[in-house]
Amino acid sequence: MEQIAAGIHQVSKGVNAFIIDGDEGVVLIDTGLPRRHGAIIDGIGSIGRTPDDIRVIVITHGHADHTGGAAALKRASGASLIASEIDAPIVRGDRTASAPPILDFPILRGLVRLVPEAEGSVVDDAVTQGPVPGVSDLTVVATPGHTEGHISLLLDRNGGVLFAGDSALATRGGGIQRGFMNRKTATFDSSLRTMAGLDFEIACFGHSSAITGGAAGAFRAFVGSI
Ligand SMILES: [Zn+2]
């Protein structure tokens, strides 16, 4: 587990999930691959917390590498689970997720098929835009494109922390790119502009390292170039 900033921890087990530790308890952003939630439980233990301390779990979108531990972690904690209105049926297991828009690449197509299906979970609140119920300084921002119902989260701590899910990736140099799992579409690029218009110092991603300073500026530089 890697500490990104005070109270913000990244668990990387093939994909990144995030533990936010605050006075009022623990919030999870995404839940990793199916059957890998033990890494998140271990991470929570390593900061002196227990699964009982998890109050809210937010899912950025309905792909199995983000929803994989949702049902198990909700069972272990009793936390309330939040997903967007559009992706909630996928998280519940009522609808199959759309494939990530990367299937032009045969190798990636093969890898995606290796991810087991996620167990469906109850969704307590469907939120596509606005405050996260129960967490006063966490806001849902609609960022469709990677999936139709993709959401990002803005945390008003540490100068602002954006959890961008699969809505972008950091480059090795700390810039922004669409990422291997996104195509250039009007919807997707509009979401990049939405994120560039927010105020945050730190950005966290599902499939790359975090940017730990001046992150909104990196988004602005990228959208200025597209
Ligand atoms: Zn995804």
Boltz pocket constraint, residues with backbone or C-beta under 6 A from the ligand:
constraints:
  - pocket:
      binder: B
      contacts: [[A, 61], [A, 63], [A, 100], [A, 146], [A, 166], [A, 181]]
      max_distance: 6.0
